[in-house]
Amino acid sequence: MNRKLFPFIFASLFSTLTTACGQKATSLSKEDVEKASAISFYTDNGTVAPDYHWGMTITVSPKQVNLQVVKGYSGKVVYDKTLQLTPAQYQQFIGEINQLSIKKRKFNGPYTTGGSSEYLCVKRGPLKVFDANKEELHCEGDLTAVFQRLLSDEMAQVFRHPDDL
């Protein structure tokens, strides 16, 4: 083998391996967060009997936060509440999201079967500019807490205890 080509071949192979092992990440940009029309966080309690299954979405837009809870697998909405936000509340939320240094990492599986789910989605208008599930998502802090801080006391109680609905 030509010794002059070895460094290039090695670098190419190393790059391929690190990508395949999930080491590269896509960061959520500050610009996408600041220009977002909606930032949503979804969570559910996994695969359980239909009467006990729930899913919740907190959606934050520049003027409001919404909490929606669905029961069962049919998507029956059992709670849907919206709270208006002040510009200061929204700016604090945006600052906290940016401080989390959110990244999406390549996930090579296998996905958890039956476990709970989490999902983050950032939109600019109808366009998704970032989305990641819990296996792909990496952040430096408590993402759930950042969303929960915007909820009213009633909404926070529902978020903590959706089985009580």
Backbone as a ProteinNet text record, in pm:
[ID]
protein_1_A
[PRIMARY]
MNRKLFPFIFASLFSTLTTACGQKATSLSKEDVEKASAISFYTDNGTVAPDYHWGMTITVSPKQVNLQVVKGYSGKVVYDKTLQLTPAQYQQFIGEINQLSIKKRKFNGPYTTGGSSEYLCVKRGPLKVFDANKEELHCEGDLTAVFQRLLSDEMAQVFRHPDDL
[TERTIARY]
84.3	0	89.3	47.7	120.8	112.2	226.7	229.9	175.4	180.2	128.4	-23.8	-88.7	-234.4	-287.5	-206.4	-252.4	-320.5	-264	-330.3	-470.2	-487.2	-617.8	-718.3	-673.8	-760.9	-800.2	-703.3	-730.5	-831.3	-810.9	-901	-1041.5	-1052.6	-1183.2	-1253.1	-1178.6	-1233.5	-1276.1	-1193.4	-1225.6	-1353.1	-1364.3	-1482.9	-1606.8	-1598.8	-1712.1	-1750.2	-1652.6	-1680.5	-1742.8	-1693.6	-1751	-1893.2	-1921.5	-2058.2	-2146.7	-2100.6	-2178.9	-2201.7	-2112.1	-2126.9	-2207.1	-2259.6	-2346.7	-2275.5	-2151.8	-2078.2	-2107.8	-2150.5	-2182	-2320.9	-2339	-2466.1	-2506.1	-2636.7	-2691.7	-2740.9	-2691.1	-2730.8	-2854.4	-2937.9	-3050.7	-2993.8	-3005.4	-2943.1	-3023	-2951	-3016	-3113	-3075.1	-3163.1	-3294.5	-3287.6	-3411.2	-3499	-3437.5	-3514.6	-3578.4	-3500.7	-3550.6	-3655.9	-3650.6	-3748	-3857.1	-3863	-3961.1	-4103.3	-4192.9	-4335.3	-4396.4	-4337.2	-4384.3	-4271.8	-4262.2	-4168.9	-4252.1	-4250.4	-4336	-4254.2	-4302.3	-4244.4	-4356.5	-4334.9	-4434.4	-4376.7	-4459.9	-4419.9	-4540.4	-4513.1	-4620.5	-4568.9	-4658.4	-4618.7	-4595.9	-4573	-4534.7	-4652.6	-4620.5	-4720.5	-4781.8	-4904	-4980.3	-5122.7	-5205	-5344.8	-5410.9	-5500.8	-5562	-5621.5	-5685	-5746.3	-5644.1	-5519	-5414.7	-5313	-5327.2	-5231.2	-5265.9	-5162.5	-5179.9	-5061.3	-5085	-4980.9	-5005.6	-4898.8	-4912.5	-4820.9	-4871.3	-4791.2	-4799.6	-4683.4	-4676	-4624.5	-4702.3	-4662.2	-4650.2	-4533.2	-4505.6	-4490.4	-4563.8	-4549.7	-4520.2	-4488.6	-4449.8	-4552.1	-4679.6	-4780.7	-4852.3	-4827.7	-4902.6	-4833.3	-4880.3	-4838.2	-4966.5	-4963	-5078.6	-5037	-5119.8	-5101.6	-5221.6	-5192.8	-5298.6	-5265.4	-5365.7	-5349.7	-5450.9	-5402.4	-5490.6	-5484.3	-5597.4	-5605.5	-5631.2	-5579.2	-5598.7	-5518.8	-5542.9	-5470.5	-5551.8	-5675.8	-5760.8	-5735	-5661	-5630.7	-5739.1	-5822.7	-5929.9	-5869.9	-5896.9	-5844.8	-5926.1	-5856.3	-5923.8	-5886.2	-5786.7	-5747.2	-5681.4	-5722.8	-5666.1	-5678.6	-5568.1	-5571.1	-5460.3	-5493.2	-5397.6	-5384.6	-5261.4	-5229.8	-5153.5	-5192.8	-5123	-4988.7	-4888.1	-4754.3	-4724.5	-4647	-4597.2	-4471.7	-4434.5	-4309.6	-4189.3	-4188.5	-4076.9	-4072.4	-4188.1	-4192.1	-4139.9	-4183.9	-4141.4	-3991	-3939.4	-3795.6	-3712.7	-3762.6	-3692.5	-3691.4	-3805.2	-3813.7	-3713.9	-3710.2	-3618.3	-3473.1	-3441	-3305.9	-3270.4	-3365.6	-3340	-3323.5	-3403.1	-3388.6	-3249.6	-3206.7	-3073.5	-2961.5	-2978.2	-2874.8	-2858.9	-2959.3	-2952.9	-2859.8	-2816.3	-2728.3	-2784.5	-2905.9	-2977.1	-2915.5	-2896.3	-2839.3	-2919.5	-2918.6	-2976.8	-2861.6	-2848.8	-2743.3	-2802.1	-2723.1	-2766.8	-2784	-2897.9	-2925.7	-2925.7	-2846	-2832.3	-2915.6	-3006.5	-3100.8	-3037.4	-3111.4	-3255.1	-3336.1	-3455.9	-3545.6	-3604.8	-3638.1	-3701.1	-3840.9	-3874.4	-4008	-4090.8	-4203.3	-4293.1	-4260	-4144.7	-4105.7	-4172.3	-4157.4	-4215.2	-4144.8	-4212	-4158	-4142.6	-4046.8	-4032.1	-3991.6	-4034.8	-4010.8	-4007.9	-3912.2	-3901.8	-3913	-3993.6	-4011.4	-4008.6	-3930.6	-3923.7	-3968.8	-4066.2	-4119.8	-4099.6	-4076.1	-4079	-4187.7	-4305.2	-4421.4	-4455.4	-4487.6	-4522.1	-4399.6	-4281.4	-4159.4	-4098	-4072.4	-3998.8	-3851.1	-3790.6	-3648.2	-3562.7	-3628.1	-3556.8	-3659.3	-3626.6	-3708.3	-3620.9	-3647.9	-3568.8	-3649.5	-3635.3	-3697.8	-3597	-3639.8	-3551.5	-3424.4	-3425.8	-3303.8	-3201.5	-3247.9	-3159.7	-3122.4	-3204.2	-3195.4	-3087.3	-3007.7	-2908.6	-2914.3	-2921.2	-2914.5	-2846.3	-2798.4	-2722.7	-2814	-2906	-3000.3	-3132.5	-3230.3	-3361.2	-3460.2	-3475.4	-3564.7	-3708.5	-3754.1	-3891.6	-3918.9	-3825.1	-3843.8	-3859.3	-3787	-3796.9	-3939	-3999.9	-4138.6	-4235.2	-4214.8	-4305.9	-4312.7	-4205.2	-4204.3	-4306.4	-4348.5	-4445.8	-4590.4	-4612.7	-4748.7	-4807.4	-4940.3	-5009.4	-5003.6	-5041.1	-5041.2	-5130.2	-5247.7	-5340.1	-5278.1	-5222.8	-5161.8	-5044.2	-4962.8	-4847.9	-4894.1	-5003.5	-5059.3	-5103.8	-5169.6	-5213.3	-5091	-4988.2	-4867.5	-4799.9	-4796.7	-4732.2	-4815.6	-4950	-5039	-5148.9	-5113.3	-5216	-5311.6	-5269.3	-5356.2	-5477.9	-5472.3	-5585.3	-5700.1	-5679.6	-5787.4	-5895
-117.5	0	124.3	220.9	345.7	416.8	444.2	504.9	647.3	713.8	849.9	851.8	745.6	739.1	694.8	629.9	573.9	677.7	796.9	894.7	933.1	942.6	979.2	865.7	744.2	627.8	613.4	629.6	618.5	726	850.1	959.7	933.4	883.9	853.3	742	637.1	525	571.2	651.7	701	784.9	871.5	955	869.7	768	677.9	604.9	556.7	482.7	571.1	693.3	778.6	818.1	837.9	868.1	746.8	628.9	507	475.9	515.8	488.4	596.5	690.9	790.3	905	931	1034.8	1174.7	1185.6	1317.2	1358.4	1487.4	1537.1	1662.1	1682.6	1803.2	1889.8	2009.6	2099	2178.7	2204.2	2294.6	2435.3	2510.4	2643.1	2745.4	2843.7	2952.5	3027.1	3043.1	3112.8	3038.2	2904.5	2826.8	2836.5	2839.6	2853.6	2992.2	3095.3	3232	3265.6	3200.4	3227	3121.2	3033.2	2924.6	2978.4	2917.5	2949.1	2859.9	2741.5	2649.6	2553.7	2525.9	2425.8	2330.3	2202.3	2103.9	1993.4	1949.4	1836.4	1736.5	1612.3	1505.6	1397.2	1340.6	1225.7	1134	1005.3	911.3	804.2	717.1	616.1	478.4	472.4	346.9	258.2	133.4	36.4	-27.3	13.2	-40.9	-66.4	-125.2	-150.2	-19	-22.3	101.6	193	136.2	219.9	296.6	255.2	316.6	397.5	396.9	468.9	617.1	700.7	843.8	900.5	1011.1	1086	1234.2	1310.8	1453.8	1534.7	1647.7	1740.2	1879	1937.9	2078.9	2152.6	2248.4	2327.6	2473.7	2530	2669.2	2749.4	2858.4	2953	3089.1	3189.4	3317.8	3378.6	3344.6	3408.2	3315.5	3183.3	3092	2958.1	2885.7	2748.2	2665.5	2548.4	2459.1	2322.8	2264.2	2126.6	2046.4	1939.6	1850.2	1708.3	1640.6	1502.8	1416.8	1306.6	1208.9	1079.2	1009.4	880.4	771	653.2	538.9	555.9	466.3	469.4	533.1	570	631.2	780.4	838.3	980.7	1067.7	1010.5	1087.2	1194	1320	1431.7	1442.2	1433.1	1442.5	1570.6	1641.7	1767.9	1852.1	1978.8	2070.3	2210.8	2264.2	2395.1	2482.5	2609.1	2706	2821.2	2864.6	2975.3	3079.8	3205.5	3313.9	3340.3	3372.9	3404.2	3551.7	3607.3	3743.2	3733.8	3842	3839.4	3801	3845.2	3812.4	3661.7	3599.6	3454.3	3378.5	3421	3351.6	3368.2	3488.2	3510.9	3430.2	3416.4	3334.5	3187.9	3140.2	3002.8	2981.4	3074.7	3064.3	3061.9	3147.8	3149.4	3017.2	2958.5	2831.2	2717.6	2718.6	2616.3	2627.3	2748.4	2767.3	2722.9	2741.4	2701	2548.8	2474.3	2327.8	2265.6	2344.2	2292.8	2162.6	2169	2050.4	2000.8	1869.8	1805.5	1680.4	1648	1522.7	1435.8	1321.3	1227.4	1112.4	1062.1	946.8	829.1	763	647.6	522.6	425	303.2	187	216.1	115.4	13.5	-80.4	-95.7	-2	32.9	115.5	33.5	101.7	36.8	-8.3	-130.7	-181.5	-170.2	-101.2	-90.8	19.3	82.2	186.7	319.2	411.1	543.6	616.6	718	796.5	941.4	1007.6	1152	1200.8	1321.9	1374.5	1526.3	1587.5	1733.3	1775.1	1876.8	1927	2079.8	2138.3	2283.1	2317.1	2409	2448.5	2596.9	2627.3	2765.4	2765.4	2816.5	2802.7	2654.6	2606.5	2464.9	2372.1	2429.8	2352.9	2307	2176.1	2123.7	2152.2	2229.2	2258.8	2170.8	2103.7	2011.9	1918	1789.6	1693.9	1577.2	1525.3	1414.9	1340.3	1208	1128.5	1107.7	1043	1035.3	956.3	863.4	788.5	873.9	974.7	1062.6	1191.5	1229.4	1360.4	1365.4	1470.7	1494.4	1642.1	1669.8	1808.9	1815.3	1933.9	1955.9	2018.9	1940	1989.7	1916.5	1965.1	1901.2	1968.3	1910.9	1965.2	1971.1	1866	1860.9	1976.6	2005.5	2112.6	2248.7	2272.1	2400.1	2420.5	2315.8	2324.9	2337.5	2257.6	2258	2393.2	2468.6	2598.9	2696.4	2674.4	2764	2730.1	2612.6	2566.8	2632.2	2652.4	2696.7	2582.9	2611.7	2507.6	2389.9	2420.9	2315.1	2231.4	2297.5	2226.4	2140.5	2193.9	2119.4	1995	2006.3	1892	1784	1823.7	1728.4	1663.5	1742.9	1689.2	1586	1613.6	1519.8	1394.7	1407.5	1295.3	1276.9	1244.3	1229.8	1112.1	1015.8	901.8	944.2	1060.9	1108.6	1164.9	1182.5	1238.1	1135
0	0	0	-69.8	-77.7	57.7	120.4	253	253.4	140.8	134.6	142.2	98.6	101.4	237.8	319	445.7	536.7	558.5	646	596.3	466	411	427.8	404.1	420.2	566.8	658	801	844.2	800.6	838	786.2	665.8	608.1	685.5	719	794.2	933.4	1001.4	1134.1	1130.9	1031.5	1017.2	998.3	915.9	891.6	1019.4	1094	1216.7	1323.4	1340.5	1444	1408	1280.6	1240.4	1265.6	1228.8	1246.5	1393.3	1479.8	1623	1694.4	1620.9	1680.1	1748.9	1718.1	1786.7	1732.6	1608.8	1554.3	1601.9	1621.3	1670.5	1594.4	1583.2	1524.5	1639.6	1649.8	1758.6	1720.5	1820.7	1804.8	1812.4	1704.6	1700.1	1781.4	1834.1	1907.5	1816.9	1691.1	1596.9	1578.7	1565.8	1549.7	1674.3	1791.3	1915	1921.3	1893.4	1904.4	1799.5	1683.8	1577.7	1570.2	1669.4	1668.7	1680.7	1606.1	1621.7	1728.7	1750.8	1854.5	1891.7	2020.7	2072.6	2157.1	2120.2	2186.6	2251.5	2367.8	2439.8	2463.9	2418.7	2434.5	2524	2608.6	2688.7	2706.9	2722.8	2754.2	2848.7	2893	2991	2929.8	2801	2738.1	2703.3	2677.5	2637.2	2760.7	2788.6	2900.4	2849.9	2934.2	2895.3	2855.5	2755.5	2704.2	2811	2912.8	3016.6	3099.6	3093.8	3176.6	3096.2	2965.4	2881.3	2874.4	2878.9	2860	2781.9	2716.7	2647.6	2671.7	2688.5	2716.7	2626.3	2581.9	2502.6	2563.6	2588.6	2627.1	2503.9	2456.2	2339.9	2382.2	2355.3	2390.5	2262.4	2254.5	2143.5	2206.2	2126.5	2186	2282	2268.6	2352.8	2449.2	2437.5	2523.8	2542.6	2645.4	2668.8	2678.1	2615.3	2613.8	2666.3	2750	2794.8	2748.6	2674.5	2627.4	2673.1	2729.2	2774.6	2700.7	2647.4	2583.4	2662.8	2667.7	2737.4	2635.6	2666.4	2577.8	2449.7	2357.7	2230.3	2118.5	2148.6	2046.4	2033	2127.7	2122.5	2182.3	2270.5	2333.1	2425.1	2393.3	2472.5	2601.6	2716.2	2845.6	2919.6	2870.3	2931.2	2823.6	2814.6	2716	2772.1	2819.5	2883.7	2826.2	2803.1	2750.8	2848.8	2866.3	2956.2	2876.1	2889.8	2821.4	2888	2807.6	2858	2837.1	2927.7	2907.3	2820.3	2754.2	2677.9	2765.5	2891.1	2981.3	3010.1	3032	3056.4	2935.3	2817.5	2696.1	2673.7	2694.7	2676.7	2777.4	2899.3	2997.7	2952.2	2902.1	2850	2736.8	2641.4	2527.4	2576.8	2673.6	2729.5	2795.5	2869	2936.2	2835.7	2729.8	2624.7	2562.1	2532	2472.5	2566	2695.4	2791.8	2800.7	2756.9	2764.8	2660.3	2562.1	2455.3	2396.6	2348.3	2298.6	2169	2163	2044.8	2009.9	1882.5	1835	1788.1	1850.7	1814	1734.9	1643.5	1566.1	1661.5	1651.4	1736.9	1650.7	1691.2	1611.9	1664.8	1758.3	1806.2	1897.1	1941.4	1915.6	2004.3	1956.4	2035.3	2148.5	2255.9	2370.2	2330.7	2363.8	2335.6	2462.4	2453.6	2566.9	2664.9	2652.9	2746.6	2716.5	2808.3	2789.7	2675.8	2624.1	2512.9	2554.3	2491.5	2500.7	2363	2330.2	2196.6	2205.3	2139.3	2132.1	1986.1	1960.9	1824.3	1826.8	1735.4	1720.6	1579.1	1569.2	1438.7	1414.1	1287.8	1238.9	1133.1	1170.9	1083.8	1074.5	955.2	940.7	932.2	923.1	902.8	1035	1047.6	1162.2	1138.8	1228.3	1213.5	1303.8	1401.2	1490.2	1550.8	1551.5	1624.3	1666.6	1785.3	1837.8	1942.8	1942.9	2048.2	2160.4	2268.5	2386.6	2362.2	2267.7	2237.8	2163.4	2092.6	2013.2	2087.1	2182.1	2245.5	2353.2	2348.1	2453	2489.7	2619.3	2663.7	2799.2	2830.1	2953.2	3058.2	3110.3	3210.4	3199.6	3272.5	3281.3	3186.2	3069.2	2967.5	3017.2	3083	3132.5	3227.8	3316.8	3415.4	3348.7	3240.7	3169.8	3118	3065.3	3017.9	3135.5	3239.8	3354.3	3424.6	3425	3493.4	3434.7	3311.9	3249.1	3284.5	3341.4	3367.7	3492.5	3491.4	3612.2	3714	3837.5	3940.8	3900.5	3848.7	3805.1	3693.7	3593.2	3481	3528.3	3619.8	3671.4	3747.2	3822.1	3894.5	3796.1	3689.3	3586.1	3521.2	3492.8	3430.4	3520.9	3650.1	3743.5	3768.6	3758.9	3792.4	3687.4	3564.2	3460	3486.1	3566.2	3595.8	3677.3	3740.7	3823.2	3740.6	3610.7	3525.4	3499.4
[MASK]
+++++++++++++++++++++++++++++++++++++++++++++++++++++++++++++++++++++++++++++++++++++++++++++++++++++++++++++++++++++++++++++++++++++++++++++++++++++++++++++++++++++

